[in-house]
Amino acid sequence: MATQEQALQLVDLLTSELINRRTEIDRNNEYYRGKQRLKFASPEFAKFHGDRYQDFSDNWVQVVADSPVERMEVTGFQASGEVSADKDLWEIWQVNGLDSDSQLGFLGSINSSRSFLLVWGDPTDPDMPVITFEDASQCIVAYEPGSRRNRRAALKTWQDGNSEFATLYLPTEVWKFARPLSQQSKTPQMADVDEAMSLWLPPGERRRRRTWEPRELNYEPNPQPNPMGVVPMVELPNKPMLVEEPISDVSGVTAMQDAINLLWAQLFTASDYASFPQRVILGAERPVIPKLNSAGEIVGTQQVDLDKFQVDRVAWITGKDARIAEWQAANLAMYTEVMEVAVGHLAAQTRTPQHYLIGKMANLAEGALLAAETGLVKRVQEKHLWSGQGLREGARLIALALGQDEKAKALRSGRVLWADAESRSHAQLADALLKLRDIGFPFEWLALRYGLTPTEVADVVALREKEMEMDPVGAVTQMMAQRPPRGGLEAPADEDQEEGVPA
């Protein structure tokens, strides 16, 4: 059991690492929401037009992040050695609202390179553990040295009012701490104000404001024992690496997104200028404005700032024999052609189908459409593998929270059931399932493959049994018609076999 000093040292260490991660997490979330500052612009363009386009973005980041999430749907859990999905686990999954919250967790993993699953027992309902998906900006898991799976500790932090709270999860106990809102968790303006005000405080008070203190809890001890015996938080990484941090799908998109936004800004500006004839004054002296004294008398002249003429769509060129000329507007189609190339690069780099991005409809055959989505399907299947490890461990934690050690052991090597990542018509899917049935696949497996949840499969099986009770002869006849040939292949008739004589 850890001492309070050891727990505080671990909280400080994990909090520091969590703060370092938040920079990229916050940036990716801003890009996903479409809050993207104009970048890559020349100093002259940024000076005159930067503020004009500060609230505009052609948000492709959201499309890239959402495209795999819509195909990541958990349909059940199956323990090792079992032939069907676990109904109790699925009930717990649904009661905790994870049908929808799991989508938030998968999206958070794609944006922030990781998300987390937290499992804990509910003292008011021992038979229904509480399972929540947690954001990467609030949680962190520490692993044993040299291991990528053996969890040593986990930390969750959050803010409420002017206080910051932290819960440290260890294999044997859980610590809860609180402190006034730290400087790193505030906006830069509020942090500067608080830092200035803290200079008037005594040194001991300043130190107290930066130190975690155990929370006083009337209804439970602090620390409280962890009956599960393991750290109850699991990490769901996105594109994990052997030595480096997991990779967000958004991080590789932001640079091209900035380039597309700049092209749109330049297109808008060129279009604005092209809506008026462009003129140039040649051969004239540089314009000046008079300087007046307090009596209104002219005491000198001051040259006019030529930057104003650039904004007003006039170029002033000094010299003799001034004259006025104008030129044709620029070719604006050039910008859209470059942007289409940039969007194509996004599609190739992120394995997002181009018909998700370009928005052009074409009369494609189903086979051609499936081929166009092959990259996205493989991308989703990879995420099934990465997230499935964490979800499988989460199912094991649920069994431990219920005190079911044998089931927890079986779930450790079990599997997560997913809906089909491939987008196919019902006719294609039904035809494929019929062929699988003909070679001997059982009905329940086919129903899960069709996309039904374990609860729905159980209902369908019960309805089939009810039909058999009502019409046993018809049910047997139908089953005989559906029974595959012996050995899975139809044996050729023996020409020498006499009719009516068994083989």
N, C-alpha and C positions, 0 to 999 in steps of 0.2 A: 504494500500500500504506500502510495506516495505521500510525502509530507506536504504541508501547505507551501513551504518555500520551494520545493521541487515543482509543485503544480504551477505556482506563479512564474517560475522561470520558463516552464514549457509554454504557458500562455503568452508571455512576452515574445518568445522566439517565434511561435506560430503567427501571432498578430503582425509581427514585423514582416514575415514572408507574405502574409495575406495582403498587406498594404502595398508591397512591391508588385503584386499581381494585378491590383485594381486598375493600374494605369491602362494596360491593354484591354482589360475587361470593359472598363467604362468607354474607351474609344470604340470598341467593336459594337457595344450596345447603342452608342450614338449613331454610328453608321447604319445599323439595322433600322433605327427609327427615322432615318433620313436627315439627321442633323449633321450636315457635312459642310465644313468650311471650304471656301474656294482656295485651291492650291495650284502650284505649278505655273501661276500667272507671272508675267514679267512685272518688274516694279512699276512701269508706266501704266500698264493695264490695271494692276491692283490699286494704284493710287486713285484713278478716276472711276473705276467700275467695280472695285472689290465689294463695297458696301451694297451696291445694287443687287448683287446675286448672293448675298450672305444667307438668305433663307431659301434658296433654290437647290434642289438636288434631283437628279434623274436616278432614282434609287433602285439599282440592280442588286444591291447587297441583300435586300429582303427576299427577292425572288430566289437567289442562290441558296439562302439559308432555309427557306420554307419548303423548297422542292423535295428534299429527302424526308423532312418531318412528316409530310402528309402521307408517306408510305411506311412509316414506322408505327405499327399498331400491335401491341401485345395482346394475344388471345388466350394465354394460359401458361401454366407451369406444370412440368411433368417430372416427378421424382425418378431417380434411377431404380430400375426394376419394375416400374409400374407400366401398364399398357395404356392407360388413359390419363387425362389431365387431372390435377388435384382440384376438386370442387371447393374445398374449404379455403384454399389459398386464393382462388378466384373470387370467392365471396368477400374475403378481407380486402382484396385489391379494389373491388367495386365500392364497398362501404367507405373506404378512404378516398373515394373520388378520383382514383388514379387513372381511370379511362381518359379523363381530360388532363389531369395534372402531369401525366407522363409525357404528353406532348410538350408541355412547358419545360420539363426536364430535358427532353431530347433537343429542343430548340436552344436551351441554355448551354448545353454541351457543345453544340455546333458553333454558337456565337463566341462562347468564352473558353473553349477548348476543354471544358470539363463541367460536370454538374455532380450532385451528390444525392444519395438516398439515405434517409435517416429512419431508423426503426426503434420504437420504444414502447414499452407496455403502458396501458392506460389503467391507472389504479381504480377508476370507477367501473371499468368493464374489462376484467382480466382476459376474457376470451376474444377481445378485439384490439390488437395492437394498433398504434398510431404510426402510419407511414407517410412521410412527406418527402417531396423532391426539394432540394435546397440549391440556392444560387451560388456560383463560384465566387462571387464577391463577398460572401458571408461565411464560407466554410473552407476548411483545409484539413487534410489528412496527413499525418506523419507516419512513415513506414520504418520498419526495423532496418538497420544498416545493411546494405547489400541486397535488400528485398524490394520487390515492386508489388507485393500482395499482402505481406504480413503487416497488419496495421498496428502501430504502436500507440497512437492517440489521434483524436479528432477534436477540432474546435469549431464552434459556431458563435459568431458575433452579430449583434444587431443594435440598432439605435431606437430609443423611445424617449421622446422629449429631449431633455438636456443630459441624458444619461446614456452610457454605452454598456451593454451587457455581453457577457461571454460565458459559454458553457463548455467545459473541458471534459471530453469523454475518454476514459481509460478502461482497460479491460476489467478492472475490479471495482472502480468507483467513478462517480461523476461529481465534478466541482463546478460551482456557480459563482461568478464574480461580477462586479459592477464597478464603474468609475464615471466621473463626469466626462462629458463628450470630449474626446481627444482632438488635438489640433489636426491630425492627419485625416480625421473623418469629417471635417467641416469644409466649407467653401473657403478659398483663399482670403476673401474679404473678412469673413467672420473669424478665421484663424488669426489674422493680423490684429483685429480688435481685441480678441481674447488674450493674445500674447502681450499686447501693450498694457492691458488691465492687470495681467498677472504680475507685472513688474512691481506693482504696489503691494503685493501680498507678501507676507513673511515667507522666508525660504521653506519652512516646514509645510506651510499650506500649499505652496507651488508644487512641492514634491508629492503631496497627497493627491493633488489633482491629476497627476500623471501615473498614479499607482493603482493597480487593481486591488479591490478589497472584497473579501467574501460577502456574499449577499446574506442578509438575515432573513431566513424563511421560517415562518411560524408552523407550516404544515408538513415539513419534511426536514431531515438532517442535511447538513452541508459539511463534508461531502456525504452523498448517499451511495449505498452499495449498488453495483451493477450486477443484477442477477444473471445476465446473459453470459458473462464470462469473456466476452470479446468486445472490441470497439464497435458500437452499433451504427456507424456511419460508413458508407461505401462510396467510392469514387467511380463515376462513369466518364472515362476519358474519351476524347475525340482525337483520332489519329495518334495514338500513343507511340512514343519513340523509346528506344532502349536506354538512352542516357539523357536525352533532352526532354523538355516539357512537351506535353501534348500540343497539337497544332489546331488552331481554329480554322474552320472553313472560310471565315470572314476576313482573317488577317491577310490572306493572299489576294483578296478582291479589292481592298481599299485603294491601292495605288491606281489601278485601272479605273475605278469609280471616280477618283479625283480627276483623271485625264478626261473622262467623258463629261464630267461637270464643267471643266474648263472649255471644252469644245462647244458645249451648249451656250456658255456665257459669251464666247467669241461669236458664235452664230447669231445670238440675239443682238449683240452690239453691232455686228456687220449689217444685220437686217434693219436695225434702227437707223444706221447711217445711210443705207442704200435707199431708204424711203424718201430721201431728199436729194436733189442734185448736189454733187460735190464740186465746189468751186475753189480756185486758187488765185491769189492776187500776186502778180509778178511785176517787178520793177518799181514798186512804190517804197517810199521811206517807211521805216518802222513807225507805227502810230504812237503818239504821245498824248498825255493829258496834262492840262495846266495845273500848276501849284498856286494856290491863293493864300494871301496873308489874312490877318484878322479884319482888314479893311476891304477885302474883296479884290485886291489888286493882284495881277499876275506877277509872281516873283520867280518863276521858273517852270520847268516841265518835268514830267516823269514818264518813262516809257511804260507802255501797257504790257502786262504779263501775257506773253504769247500762248501760255497754257490755256488761257480762257478761250482763245480762238480755236484751239484744237478741240475743246469740248463743244464749242458752238459750230463745229464743222466748217471752219475757215482756216486756211494756211496762208500766212503773210510772208512774202518773199521780197526783200528789199532790192532796189536797183532802179535804173532809168527805164523810161518808156513802160510804165506799169500797164498791165493788161489783165483781163480776167479770162480764165479758161475753166473747163470742167471735164470730168472723165466718167466713164461708164461704171456701173456698180459691179462689185465683186461677184464671183460665182459662188452662191451660197450652197449649192448642191455638193460642193467639195466637202463641207463640214459633215453633212449627213452620211456621205460615203465613208469617211474616216470613222465616224461613230459606229457604223454598222460593222466595220472591221474590228473595232475595239470590243463590241458586244460579242462578236464571234470568238475573239480571244477568251473572253470570260466564259463562254459556253464550253470551249475546249479545255481550259484549265481546270474548271470545276466540275466537268462531266455533267453539265446541265443541258438537257435537250434544247436545241436552238428554237424549236417551236414554243418553248416556255418563254424565251427572251425576245425573239424577233417579232412575234405576234402576227405572222403571216399564215393564213390557212391554205392548205393545198389538198388536193384529192389524192391522198396517199393510201395505198393498200395497208391492211392490218399488219402484214409482215414487215413492210417498210417502216411503219410507225413503231413496231416493237424493236426493230434494229436501231432506230434513232434514239430509243430510250435505254439501250443496253448499258451505256456508261452510267446513267443514273441508277439503274437497277443494281449494278455491281457496287456502286457507291453506297447504296442503302444496305445491301447485304453485308458489306464491311462494317457498317455501323451496328447492324444486328449482332455481329460477332463481338465488337468492342463493348457495346452497352449490355449485351447479353451476359457477359461475365459478371458485371456488377449487379444486374438484376437477379441472377441466379444466387449470388451471395446474399442479396437482399431477401430472397425467399427463405434462405437458410436462417437468416436473422429473425424472420417472422416465426419460424418454428421454434427457435430458441426462446423468443419472448413468450411463447405459449408453453414452454417447458417440454416440448416434444423433441427429445434428443435424437431418437431413432429417425424420425422424419427429417430432422436437420442434417443428419449424416447422409441420408439418401438424396436430399436436395443438393448437397454439395457437389455431386457429380450428375445432377439432373440437367434439364434443359429448359429454355424459355421458348414458348410457342409464339410465332409471329404470323401476322397476315401476309399473304403473298405480296412481295415487293413489285412484282411485274403487273402491269396494267393490261388486262385482257378482257375481252367481251365475255358475257355469260355463256354464249354459244361455244366459244373456244374452250372455256374452262370446263363446261359440262361434258364436252366431247373427250377432253383429256381424262376426266375422272371416270367416264364410262370405260375407256380403254384400260385404265388402271384396275377398275373393278373386274374386268374380264380376265385379267391375269392373276386375280386372287387377293387384291388388297381389301381389308375389312372396311365395313361401312363407317365405323366411327373415325377411322383414320382419314377416309375420304371426306367426311363431314368437316373435320378440322382443316383439311386441305382446302376445302371450299371457302373457308373463312369464318365458319361458325365458332362462337366461343364455347368453352366446355359446358356452360349452363345450357346453351342452345342445343348442343349435341345431345345432352341428357334428355332434354325435352323431346327432341326428334326421335330418339331411341324409345322413349316411353310411348310416344304416339304410334310407332311401328308395332310395338308389343300389343298395344290396345287394338290395332287393326287386325293383328293375328288372332287375338281372342275372339273378335267379332266374326271373322271369316277365316277360320283355320285352313280350310281346303284351298281357298284362293291364295292365301299367304304361302302355303307350301308349294303350290304350283308356280307362284312367282319366284320363290327361292330356287326351285329346281331349274327354272329357265335362266336364272342369273348365275347358277353355279358354273364355275369355269371348268373346262375339260381337265381330265386327269393329267397331271404333269404340266399344266399350263398351256399345252398345245393339243390340238385335235388330232387324234391318231387316225391314220388312213385305214379305210376299210380293207379287210382281208378278203381278196376275191375267192379264195379257196374255202372260206368259212361258210358253212351251211346255215341257211336261214333258220333262226329259232334256236340254234345250238350255242350256248355261251362260250365265250373265248376262254 
